[in-house]
Amino acid sequence: MEKIKPMIPLFVLMGAVLGSGAVLLSYYGNPANTGLCVACFMENIAGALGFHDNVRMQYLRPEILGIVLGAFGFSLFRREFKSSGGSSPLLRFLVGMLLIIGCAVFIGCPVKMFLRLAAGDLTALAGLGGLFAGVYAGLEFIENGFRLGRAERAPRTNGLIVPGLMLFLLVLAVVQPFFINQSGKGSAAQYAPFLLSLCVGLLIGALAQRTQFCITGGMARVFLRGHRDIMNCPRSVGLLISIASFFAFALAASLLTGQFNFGLHGQPSSNLSFGWGFLGMFVVGFGSVLIRGCPLRQLVAAGQGDNDAGVAVMGMLTGAALVQNWGLGGTAEGTPLQGQVAILAGICLLFAIGLMNRRRGYGIAPEYQVGLD
């Protein structure tokens, strides 16, 4: 425990910036309970680029661009930028798609799930249970030999592709050329001031790069007591501290800004399809463990040169387009049939990926051992 004490303020700061920053973004213009949502904002970006035609979901969200660029800049500053990749990229692309589909059915990514809970939305409890269940399922496969292979060092230019793309999109967001779509109504037309959104994203990206913040990674530590003493793993404790700080500061900010509304009914960005919300987050938890990181973590890792995470981010963008083109996402009325089919198919795919990439008798693969320490 002595090892973690000097880092505790940094872990607390990570959660404080994410929680209070996201709630403030909602207060200053972002949709209610959606100060920051990787899935929703990826759908907005996909629409802005013309990957779908839902006129209510088209905006180059600077928060996403800022997260990647913040992680990129801080990894360069700390000399931690390292280009690597080659660990089952196509499978990671597929799982990236499934992460966004799962989020869309629940109506929010893991970050938004905690923001909804901090704002008093009790419907998000179903998602919390599903996320825990999915993380547990993923860990069972990892502890029984699941592996996607180890990443190899790659040319530095490979690691610059995703940060370079986000920088290019940032320029487009500033210049606003005619070929970039922007909603005049709907949730995408609700946004906080551009500079505020960008600065919050940059700060979150930088701190997440430093602390290796990951919601599903933090949850995984809860189940690791039987495998090792997590109190001897500084980063394990740090992730749990960051998640607790995130929720506490989001709750305080929601109360102080008048955005707290306790109850089940009439909550923004929610519905009463608890079973499908549970299964949607189950997909997110399961898939995130298999590719070593929640959607937010994939953005941060891609920013610091992880090409495998970059492939997952491209899969997330593709999944965001499919959600809108095929109408897979949950709505206030519930979960559409096509969304239900997509979730069930996604669960089957994840189990198939887990079973087909498991090596009996090997235990936890070295690359996952590092990720769980």
N, C-alpha and C positions, 0 to 999 in steps of 0.2 A: 504493500500500500504506500510505502514511502516514495516509490518511483513516480507515483501519479500526482502527489501533492503539488509540485510546481506547475503541473499542467491543468489543475482543476479550474483556475480562473479562465483559461482559454476555452475549455469545454463548456463552461457556463456561458461565456461570451458568445460562442457559436449558437447555442440554443436561444439566447436572448435576442441576438440579431435576427435570426430566422423567425422567431415567434412574434416579436414586436414589429419587426419590419414588414412581415406579411400582413398583419392586422392593420398597420398604418396604410399600406397600399390599398386595402379594401376601403378604409375610411376616406382616402383621398380619390377614390374613383373606380378601383377594380371591383368586380362583382362581389356581392356579399358572400362571406366565408370562402372567398377565392382570391385572397391576396396573392397567393402563389400556388399554382397547381401545374406540375410539369405536363400532365396529360392534357388538360384543357388548353394550356398555352401552346402545346405542340399542335393541337388541332387548329388553333388560331393561325399559327405560322404556316401550316400546310395550306390553309385557305388563302392566306395572303400570297402564297406562291402559285396559286391556281391549281392545287392538287385536288381540291373539291370545290363545289359551287354553292355551298351554304352561305348565303350573304350575311348571316348573323354570327359567323365564326371565322372572320378574316382580319387578322392584325398581326404585324410583326412584333411580338411581345419582347420588349427590351430586357425583361427579367431573365428569360432563357438565354439570350445572347450574352448578358452580363455574367451569368453563372459560369458559362464556359470560358469567357475571356478573363474573368477574375481568377479562375483556377489556373488558366494558362499563364497569366502574368505573374502570379505568386509562385508557381512552380519554377518559372524562369529565375525569379528573384532568389529563391532558395536553392537553385541549382538541382532541382528534383525533376525537371522535365526529362523524360526518357521515352523514346519511341520504341514500342514493342507491340507484338501481335502475332497472329497466326494460330490462335487456339480456337478451332472449330468456328470460323467466322460466320458461316451460313446458319448454323444452329443458333448462334447468338443473335443474328438478324431476325430469325423466326421468333425467338423468345422475346426480343425487343418489341415486336409487333404484338405479341400476346400480352405483354405488360400493359400496353396502352389500351387494348381491348378490355382487359380486366378492370382497369381504372375507369374506363368510360361507362361500363355497366354499373359500377359502384357510384359513379359521378364524382370522381376525384382520385388523385394519386395519394400515396401515404402521407405526404405533407398536408394536403388538403383535408385528409381524414382527421388529423390531429387538430387542424384549424376549426373544422366543424365541431369536434368535441369540445374544444376550448370556447366555442361560441354557444354552447349549450345544446347542440343538436344531438339528441339521443339516438337518432336513426343511424349515426355513424358507429355506434357500438357493434352493430352487425359486421361492419367492415373491419373493425379492430379484431374481433374474434376470428374472422376469416383470414386476416393477415397473419395472426399468430399460428393458426392451423397450417397455412401454406408454408410458413417458415419452418415449422416442425417437420412437415413432410419433406421439404427440401433437405433438411439436415439429416434425416433418416437415410436418404440416398447417398449423401456425401460421406456419412460415417460408415457406409457399406460399400465404398469403393467407387462412387461416381467421379468421373473426371472428364473434362473436355480437352485435356492436353495442356502442356505448358507453353506460355508465350515465349517467343524468341525476340532478341534485339532486332530492330528494323531500322532502315535508313531514317535519319532525322526528319526528312521531308514528309514521310508518311504520317508522323505524329502532328504535323502542322496542318493537315487537311481540314479537320473539324474546326480548330480555332480559326483557320483562315476563312472557312465558310461562314462562321458566325461573325467575323469581322466584316466580310462582304455584305452580309445581311444587315449589319448595323449601319453600314454606309447607305444601303438602300432605304432603311427605315428613316434615316435623316433626310436623304434627298427626295424620297417619295416619288419615284418615277411612275409613269402612267400604268405600267404593267404589274405593279404591286397592288393587290386588292386591299381595301380597308372598309370594314363594315360601318354603315351609318346607323344601324339599329342592332339590337340584340346584345348578348353578353360581351361580344368582342368590341362593341362600341363603348363599353364601360372600361375605362382605363385611367390609372393614376398619371400624373405628369411624367413625361418621358424621362427627364433627367433623374427624377426621384426613383422611378422604376429601374433605370439602368444602374444607378449607384447602389441601390439595395441588392440587385443581382450581382454586381461586382464584388460587394462585400461578402455576400453569402458564398459565392464561388471561392474567394480567397480563403475564408475561414474553413470552409468544407475541405479544401485541398490540404490545409494545415492539419486539421483534426481527423481527416478521412471519415467525415460524418456520413452515416448511412442508417436510415431508420430500420430497415430489415436486418442489417448487420447488428445493430444494437439489440433488437429483439432476439436474434439468434443467441446472444450471450445468456439469455434467461434459461435456455435449454442446455447449456454447456456444462452445468455444474457436475453432471454425472461423468463428464469426460475429463474435465480439468478444473482446478480451482480458479474461477474467473477473477478472484480478488488478487491473484498474482499476475494478471494480464492487464497492464495499465490502459491499453487502448480499449479493452473490453469494458472496463469501468468507465472510461471516458465517454464512450458512446452512450451508455446508459445515463450518465450525468447530462450530456447534451440533450438527449430526448426529454428528460425530466425538466430541464431548463426551458426547452422549446415550449413544452406544454404550459408551464407555469407563467412564462412571460406572455404567451398568446392569450391565456386566460385573463391575466391582469390587464392586458391591452384591450381585450374585448369588453371587459367591464368598464374600463376608464373611458372608452370611446362610445359607449352606449350600443355596442353591437352584440351584446350577450342576450340570447333568447332561449331560455331553457324549455325543452319539451320535445315531443315527437312530431306534432302537426304544424304545418305552415312554415317549415324550415326551408331556406333557399338551397338550391342545388341538392335536393334530396327527394326520396320517395319512400314508400312503405313496403317495398319489395325486399324485405330483410334477407330472405333466402338467397336471392340472386346477388344482393350486395355482398353477402358473406362469400359466395362462390367467386365473385369478381375479385375480391381482395385475396381469396385463396390462391387464385392464379397469379396475382402480383407477388405474393409472398413466396410461393413455390418457385416461380420463374426467377425472381430476384436472387434467391439463394443459389440456384444453379449457375447463374452467370456472375455471381459475386457482387451484387449491388442493386439497390433500388433505383428507380428512374432518375432521381436526383444524383445519386452516386455515379451513374453511367455518364451523365453530363460532365461532372467534375473530373472523372477519370479520363474521359476523352479529351478534356482540356489540358491535361498534363501529359498527353502523348500516348495513352493506351488505345491502340488501334482497334482492339477487340471491343472496348467500350464504344469506340466511334462507330463500329459496325452496328452495335446494339442501338445507338442513337439514331442511325439511319433507319433501322427497323422500327423504332418508335415513331419516326416521322411518317413512315409508310403506314404503320398501324393507325396513326391519327387520321390519315386520309381515308383509309378503309372505313373507320368508324363513322365518318360523315357521309361517305358515298353510299355505304350500305345500311345506314341507319341502325348501327349496333348499340349506341349508347343509351343509358337509362334516361328517362324523362320524369317529369313530375307525376305522370300517370302510372309509371312502372317501367318494367323491362320489356322491350319488344321481343317478339318471337325470334327474330333473327339474332338478337343479342343473346338470348338464352341458348340458341344452337351454337353460337360462336364460343360461349363460355364452356359448354360441355365438350365441344371439340377441342378447345384449348387445354382443358384438364387432361383429356385423353392424350393429346400430343406431349404434354409435359411428362406424364407417366411413361410414355413410350421413349422419350428422350432420356429420362432417368434410367430406365431399364436397359436400353441399348448401349448406354455409355458407362455401365457399371462393371468393374473388374472385381470379381469375387476374391476375398482373401487379402486385398490390398489395404483396406482401411482408408483413412482420410488421405487423399493425394497431397503431395508436398505443396502444390500451389494453393490448395484450400487450407492447408495447415497454417500457412503464413497469413492468409486472410482471416483466420479465426483466432489468431493470437492477439 
